[in-house]
Amino acid sequence: MKGPESIYVPNFISNDSYFSMEPFALQNITQKMKVRGGCSCSVCRLQLWMSINDKISGCDNCQAMKTKMISSTGKRAENNVLLYASTSSSRKSMCMPSNSMPKKRALLCGVSYKNKRKYRLKGAVNDVKSMKDFLIESDFPVNSIRILTEEPGSELSPTRKNILDALNWLVAGSQSGDSLLFYFSGHGLRQPDFNNDEVDGFDETICPVDFRTEGMIIDNDLNRKIVRPLKPGVTLHAIIDACHSGTVLDLPFVYSLEKDRWVDNSPPSKVEKGTSGGLAICFSACTDDQLAADTNAFEGKAMKGALTHTLINTIRRKKQVTYHGLLTSICTDIEEATKAGCLQGRLLTNLCGPRFKQVPQLSASHEFDVHSKVFKL
């Protein structure tokens, strides 16, 4: 909000390395803000600032907390800027020292396109709920899981801007030993590649809820946002339950079950697509030229993405499963469901005919031994 009743408060975004000025609506608030101290956010590790008069419930950079202020007219103003951190004992408990910060962080995006009948998906929100439960079982702190859906009560809608901002949050301040996860359930498309960095000549994309007006998020964007910044010792897992998602992170290596080896997916342009020393691993619902099923074949009436269900179910059943074992199990379960006609609804039949096929993919920034490396978040 801009106008005579607004001022600007500096907001330092460490991962972008610049100061920006965010509008801070004060309305009729006249009291001065005074600095009493500082600390780091317990989730994203960025510097926090608070006013002594504010009620703090979270970090507004990573949305783990919200800042609330009461104006002189009794109206509540909420802002998205970093404020001042009090040194009082009640507020110290909310700001843990950096050496005790949570080591796991996840971004879950489920796009149902509920106001767009032509594109509507029934399983995306169910997928996010299932993934959240699974991550909590895997020791991800609840306050380190950010969720973007169109459901009432969701913190943020999965718009293009919100997803890109959340991707920045996901990797911001990550350190050696950290485990990050990006999950997306929604539509995926492909478009012609104009910069010669795709082996197949197409950029793969994910579709935010506002993709018709604001555009898609292409694989180059995802690679730049969450792959390239990964430092040594940081591991990112991406799980993309969408059509045309095979190489949607533009990772340099794709594992072939048929050949039992990694296949080079480096771009023809030789542009660097790897990490800054970390490890990125992606499970995708299908190859770049395939569609992915949204189905109730596995759990009665509840619609879910086939990849999401089979991946979570396999890990729960097998516990210490290798990457090869996990990929094999996912592919087998989906192939059996496809042969039984369980995944092929009317839409897929119209698009693909009776030969619908969905083959999940595993890609990575570095080659590793899939037969011995155990899947771990």
C-alpha positions, 0 to 999 in steps of 0.5 A, spaced: 500 500 500 502 506 498 500 513 500 500 519 505 499 514 511 504 509 509 512 509 510 517 504 508 522 500 512 528 497 510 528 490 508 534 486 507 534 480 503 540 476 504 540 471 498 538 477 493 544 481 497 540 488 496 536 492 500 529 493 498 524 498 501 517 494 503 511 498 504 509 498 511 502 501 512 502 504 519 495 508 518 494 512 524 500 509 528 504 515 531 509 511 536 516 511 534 519 504 533 526 503 537 531 498 537 532 493 543 536 488 540 537 482 534 537 475 533 536 470 527 529 467 525 529 459 527 527 457 520 530 461 515 536 464 519 535 471 517 536 477 521 530 479 525 528 486 527 522 487 532 519 493 535 518 493 542 511 495 541 509 489 536 506 482 538 510 477 534 508 471 532 513 469 527 518 471 521 515 475 516 521 473 511 519 466 511 512 466 514 513 462 520 511 468 524 506 474 523 507 481 526 501 484 528 500 492 530 494 495 533 493 502 531 491 508 535 484 507 532 483 500 534 485 497 527 490 491 526 495 492 521 499 486 518 506 487 515 511 483 511 517 486 513 523 484 518 522 488 524 525 489 531 527 483 535 526 484 543 531 481 548 526 480 553 525 472 555 518 471 552 521 473 545 528 470 546 524 463 546 522 465 539 529 466 536 533 460 537 541 461 536 543 459 529 547 453 531 540 450 534 536 452 528 532 446 524 535 442 519 529 441 515 525 445 511 520 444 505 515 447 500 509 444 498 505 447 492 498 444 491 494 447 485 487 445 484 485 451 479 478 450 482 475 457 479 477 454 472 473 448 470 477 447 464 483 446 468 481 443 475 484 438 479 481 434 484 487 431 487 492 436 488 490 438 495 489 431 498 497 430 495 499 436 499 496 433 505 499 427 504 506 429 503 505 434 509 503 428 514 509 424 511 514 429 512 512 430 519 513 423 520 520 424 517 522 429 522 520 435 519 518 441 524 511 443 522 513 450 522 519 449 517 513 446 512 510 452 508 504 450 504 501 454 498 494 451 496 487 455 494 484 452 500 481 456 505 486 457 511 492 456 507 497 461 508 498 463 501 495 462 494 500 458 489 500 464 484 507 465 480 509 470 485 508 467 491 511 460 488 517 464 486 518 468 493 517 461 497 523 458 492 527 463 495 525 462 502 526 454 501 534 455 500 535 462 504 541 461 509 541 453 508 548 450 511 551 444 510 547 438 513 540 441 511 535 437 508 530 441 503 524 439 499 520 442 494 513 438 492 509 440 487 502 437 485 499 441 479 499 442 471 505 441 467 506 443 460 512 444 455 514 450 451 519 451 445 526 452 448 529 458 445 536 458 448 539 451 446 539 448 453 534 443 452 536 436 449 529 435 446 528 442 444 523 444 449 522 447 456 518 443 461 514 448 466 509 448 472 503 452 472 501 456 478 494 458 479 495 464 475 499 461 469 494 464 464 495 471 466 502 471 469 505 465 465 508 459 467 514 457 471 519 454 467 525 449 468 530 454 467 527 458 473 527 452 478 534 450 476 536 458 478 532 458 484 533 452 488 539 448 484 544 453 483 544 456 490 545 449 493 552 449 497 556 443 499 553 439 504 546 441 503 541 436 499 535 438 496 529 433 494 524 435 489 518 431 488 514 433 482 507 430 480 505 433 474 505 432 466 511 433 462 515 433 469 521 429 467 527 434 467 523 440 470 529 441 474 534 441 468 538 436 472 545 434 468 543 426 470 537 422 468 537 415 471 535 409 466 532 403 469 532 400 463 540 401 462 541 401 469 545 407 469 545 415 469 544 418 462 547 425 461 542 430 460 547 436 460 544 442 455 547 442 448 549 450 450 554 447 455 551 452 460 552 450 467 546 447 470 549 443 477 549 446 484 554 450 488 557 443 491 550 441 494 546 435 491 539 436 488 535 429 487 528 429 483 523 424 482 518 426 477 511 423 475 513 422 468 518 423 462 518 430 458 513 427 453 508 424 457 502 425 461 501 424 469 495 421 472 490 424 477 486 418 480 482 415 485 485 408 483 489 407 490 484 410 495 477 409 493 474 416 492 480 420 494 483 423 488 491 423 488 497 423 484 499 417 482 506 419 483 505 422 490 501 416 493 506 410 490 512 414 493 509 415 500 506 408 500 513 405 498 517 408 503 512 407 509 512 399 507 519 398 506 523 403 510 530 403 508 529 403 501 534 405 496 533 410 490 533 404 485 528 400 489 524 406 490 524 408 483 523 401 481 517 400 486 514 406 484 514 404 476 512 397 477 505 400 481 504 405 476 505 400 470 500 395 474 495 400 475 495 402 468 495 395 465 489 394 469 485 401 466 485 404 473 489 410 471 486 411 465 480 416 465 476 419 460 481 425 459 487 421 458 483 416 454 481 422 449 488 425 449 492 418 449 488 413 446 488 406 449 496 406 450 497 411 455 503 410 459 506 414 465 514 412 467 516 416 473 523 419 472 529 420 477 534 425 476 540 428 479 545 434 479 551 428 481 551 421 479 551 416 485 550 409 486 542 408 486 543 401 489 547 402 495 544 409 497 538 409 501 533 414 500 533 419 506 530 426 507 
